[in-house]
């Protein structure tokens, strides 16, 4: 399924030009239920970082409801500060678990 114009525009506005192609290819890996909605939310949650984009998309595959809780306004049930803290925490968690290059054995 091709990415929507809105997703393309949001991706261009969020990711650096040198990361754009990889971001678009990463988004194309998710074409399950509500793909356009998931793409838009994942881009916003990633804050322009490819590792976070992939991490959030994986989270959408595992539990769409939980993913949307992080990415969309949960209404009156959760304070905005609480949700913002949770998103920051999860982004820091994704950053901490970046794949690291193998170390040489010298």
Beta strands, then each sheet from edge to edge (+ up, - down):
end
